[in-house]
């Protein structure tokens, strides 16, 4: 089972967004049958089986094993990933394009960049999975508490200078065999919730291609 799977097909996205099917996907982090799931979600076994067939058709669940019980063959299923992300590719005609109105101070532009990130990394993950490889990525996630709006603005300007200097230092337009990489840096107000609390610090996870 993958930790995260990217849904790019519109029909698969539609199937996953059905409330009951979404609930079944959550339950199927652990293998289960239509019978065992029916008791958990409060739905008739036949209807659960219908939803499972739909999810299986779109590659969201897979068969683990078949168990024979008397005259009935019980199919034990499992989700193909622990969690799913729907790529903007699934909404190709209306997916956001950050090139339309680049504005580093716009929250909507930030959303467009985030959507592009999901789309591009999703495509890389899908391709890497088919080739049985890993994608070389690096990410940093952290929180900073600003005393004032002026401090936030100063931080943004200093961050811009540092990142620009790093890009200038390492970018080699003429490198033979070089590969372009996209860099996205974002700052936004933290959303209150079960996210990482104070003192946890920034997290990073570099991954190298094999």
C-alpha positions, 0 to 999 in steps of 0.5 A: 500500500502506498502512503499517498496516491494521486488521483488524476482521472476525473471519473476516479476523482468523482468516485472517491468524492462520494461520501460513502465511498470515501468512508469505505476508503478510510476503513480499507486502510486495513483489509476488509470484506463487504460483510465486515464493512457493512457492519461498520458503515451501517449499509447493506452488504449488497450496497457496500459490494456495489461501492467496492466494485466501483472503487476497484474499477478505478484502481482505488481498492484492490483484491487481497484474497478470496475466502470461501464460506460455504457457497459464498466466496468472500472478497477481501479488499484493501485501499491502494493507498493510505490517503489520496490527493486529487490532482488539478489534472482531474479538472483540466479545463478549469485547473488554476494557472499561476502564469495568468496573474503572477503576484507574490502577495496574492493568496490566490496566486499561492493557491495556483502555485500549490495546485501546480505543485500537486499536479507536477509532483503527482505526475512525477510520483505516478511515472516513478511508480510505473518505473519502480523508481523514487523521485528526488525531492526535498521539502522544508516545513516550519512555523515562525511567529512574527511580532509585527507586520513589519517583521513579516515584511522584512523576513519576506525580503530577506528570504527573497534575497537569500533564495535569489542568491542561492539560485544564482549560485547553483543555476547552470544554464549550460550544464550538459546533462543537467536537469531543471528543478522547480523551487516554490517558497511560500509563507502564509498564516498558520491555520489552527488545528491538529497541526504540528505545535510549537517547539516541533521545529522545521522538518525536512526529508531529502529523497535521492533517486535510486 
